[in-house]
Every structure is written in structure tokens, then in C-alpha cells.
Amino acid sequence: MFNKKHLVLLASAGSITLAGMSTAQADTLEDTMERGAVQCGVSDGLPGFSAPDDDGNWQGIDVDVCRAVAAAVLGDSEAVNYISLNAVERFTALQSGEVDVLSRNTTWTTTRDTTLGLNFTGVTFYDGQGFMVPSDLGITSVDELDGASICIQSGTTTELNLADYFRANDMEFNPIVFDTSEQTVGGYQAGRCDVLTSDTSQLAALRIQLSDPSTSMILSDVISKEPLGPVVRQGDDTWFNIVKWSLFAMLNAEELGINSDNVDEMLESENPNIARLLGQDGNYGEGMNLEADWAYNIISQVGNYGQSFDRNVGMGSPLEIERGINKLWTEGGLQYAPPIR
Ligand SMILES: N[C@@H](CCC(=O)N[C@@H](CS)C(=O)NCC(=O)O)C(=O)O
């Protein structure tokens, strides 16, 4: 059961715990304020999640988390330094302090949350692993993939789930492993494999990068749970709270009907929930050493969760992903933020 990968992970987890302890006194908020920018770890470029636009400005639902933190802390959502990380590099970059928040389509798992000296702060996108196949193969289900060559990215939960699923179903596969999504999609396009597997949202992002997306389809089967969310180092609870509550502020704003267009009118609202969120009744940022307008700054500059979802990955974006289980709990979905009180 214990393969080489597990041993490498455990070996590195040891030094990581020590690194986490040595930074127990860290004051990431103070460092960020002195620097004047949030150090944000993102992907190598995954449209909808984190990718630079034509003008070189980073965009995406993961990017919006870092923009929200920058708005809350510095009053300026643009005050972010983006650091591109592939799947293998991402945790080391956070542990070493190269980045202060990792917001890069990263699945929350036990090992990552408890053995790496890191903490997951919430879920930006509830996802699951799926498969993309050339449409002309006539494949309709994952059960037809016995013996397939499968393109996959190293250092991901995708790799682990694939092995589990095929073993459990007594099926064989030939993994073709790459380090970046660009290489993975390139390998698939060049015919190095029959199938590409990844989180389904990321398949949607990879599919639109194909020279002709209509030649590939995403199967409806989903073989895993992939709750994706931002990660911080252990040992700095104030920073942990800031990142966690920045996302909660965006979710609460959507629930309360506050968006970037109406937030100024909402400052006059008689609704106590709105008044608390916008800093008109008390200062709920105080416990995080933030100003009372921390959430106002997030909502006015970044928008609420629904706005971010829609423009980056939803129907207002080229990915056109349905809101699905990422709807608010009030709409039958899983997205639920604790109250501001
Ligand atoms: N959610 C999974 C997969 C994450 C992942 O890295 N997926 C690839 C999909 S191809 C990716 O995003 N690559 C972007 C990159 O290389 O920067 C995990 O946390 O392990």
C-alpha cells in the first residue's frame, strides 16, 4: 500500500512541521502591510481559476480570493503579487513563505490539512474528478476506459484517485504524466493519450484551450470529491481568519443581495446583517486587526461570490460551468458562510 510517493510526502512532511513551528510567531498581516502587497500563489495559467488576461492582469475565481484579501487588508484589490506554481511546487512555496496564501484549485484533503503545516480556509469551488475524451471515440462512460492511456498532471489528487478507481474496478490504464496543464493538454492534443483526466471544472478550462474544442467531450461520470479552496500556513491565526473571512464576506454578500454595483446604496440599509457586514454597525474586522470597511472594500472592488463565479467560470465566462452544487445553501447548494455577528 505504501508506495514511494507516500514516503516522499511523509519525509517532506517532517521538515515542514518544523518549518511551521519556527514560523509560529509569524505576523503575516504586518509583513503584508509593510510590503504593501499580498503574496499569492496561483497556477501556471488555468482560465477561469487563475490566468493572466491579454493585458497580463491575473483573472479568475482563485485570483479573486487574493484580490479580496488585498482589499480587506490594504484597501486595494490590485495590491497582489502573483506567483505561478505548478501542482508539485505549490505546498513548498507556501511552507517556505514565498507565498502567504495559496489559491490554486487545490483540493482539501486530510494529508494536506494535517501533515504539511498548512490550513485550508474554506471552499471556493466544490468540484469532482472527470474525464475528457475525443468525441469521435464514441465513449460515453468511464467504465469503457479499461486499458486506456490517460494524460494526467503530477502532484495532484487526480493521480491518486485515478489509481484508486481503476484498481477498485479491476481496470488497467497507462498513465502519461506531465508537470503543467499546458503540457498535459498539449500531450492530449498530440494524441499521446486517449483520455485526459482532471477536476471537471479544470477540464472545462482545458477544453477551451484545444484548437477545436468541439472535437472533445467531457463524460458525465465524476469519480471523486474535490473541494477546492485557499490554503495558508499554520501558526498565524490572524492571517488564517483574514483569508477565511474574506471568502465568507463574499458569500454573505451574495446571500444578503449586496454586489459591487449596489454596495454604496446598501450602506444605508436598515437590515442589521447588512449593516454589520458593511461596517455600519460595529467593527467586525477588529478581531482580525482590520478596519471596519474591510468587507465593504472586498464587495465594492471584487464583488460577491456569485459575481466572481459568474464572470470567471460561470455563464458569463467562456467556461460556462453551471452553478450546480456551488449555489448558495438558500438556493439548494452547498455554499454556506457563517454569519457576521
Ligand atoms: N485539485 C487537484 C488538481 C489540481 C491541479 O493541479 N490540476 C491541474 C489540472 S491540469 C492544474 O490545475 N494545472 C495548472 C497548472 O499546472 O498550473 C489537486 O489539488 O491536486
The ligand as an SDF file (V2000), in Angstrom:
LIG
                    3D

 20 19  0  0  0  0  0  0  0  0999 V2000
   -7.4660   19.7440   -7.4190 N   0  0  0  0  0  0  0  0  0  0  0  0
   -6.4000   18.8280   -7.6980 C   0  0  0  0  0  0  0  0  0  0  0  0
   -5.7740   19.0680   -9.0750 C   0  0  0  0  0  0  0  0  0  0  0  0
   -5.0390   20.3650   -9.1510 C   0  0  0  0  0  0  0  0  0  0  0  0
   -4.2330   20.6000  -10.4460 C   0  0  0  0  0  0  0  0  0  0  0  0
   -3.0470   20.9920  -10.3580 O   0  0  0  0  0  0  0  0  0  0  0  0
   -4.8470   20.4130  -11.6080 N   0  0  0  0  0  0  0  0  0  0  0  0
   -4.1840   20.7120  -12.8600 C   0  0  0  0  0  0  0  0  0  0  0  0
   -5.1680   20.3350  -13.9300 C   0  0  0  0  0  0  0  0  0  0  0  0
   -4.4880   20.0370  -15.4600 S   0  0  0  0  0  0  0  0  0  0  0  0
   -3.8620   22.1930  -12.9400 C   0  0  0  0  0  0  0  0  0  0  0  0
   -4.5850   22.9880  -12.4140 O   0  0  0  0  0  0  0  0  0  0  0  0
   -2.7930   22.6320  -13.5520 N   0  0  0  0  0  0  0  0  0  0  0  0
   -2.4980   24.0350  -13.6590 C   0  0  0  0  0  0  0  0  0  0  0  0
   -1.0190   24.2840  -13.5740 C   0  0  0  0  0  0  0  0  0  0  0  0
   -0.2260   23.4120  -13.9110 O   0  0  0  0  0  0  0  0  0  0  0  0
   -0.6190   25.3620  -13.1370 O   0  0  0  0  0  0  0  0  0  0  0  0
   -5.3420   18.9030   -6.6100 C   0  0  0  0  0  0  0  0  0  0  0  0
   -5.4290   19.7850   -5.7480 O   0  0  0  0  0  0  0  0  0  0  0  0
   -4.4250   18.0870   -6.6030 O   0  0  0  0  0  0  0  0  0  0  0  0
  1  2  1  0
  2  3  1  0
  2 18  1  0
  3  4  1  0
  4  5  1  0
  5  6  2  0
  5  7  1  0
  7  8  1  0
  8  9  1  0
  8 11  1  0
  9 10  1  0
 11 12  2  0
 11 13  1  0
 13 14  1  0
 14 15  1  0
 15 16  2  0
 15 17  1  0
 18 19  2  0
 18 20  1  0
M  END
$$$$
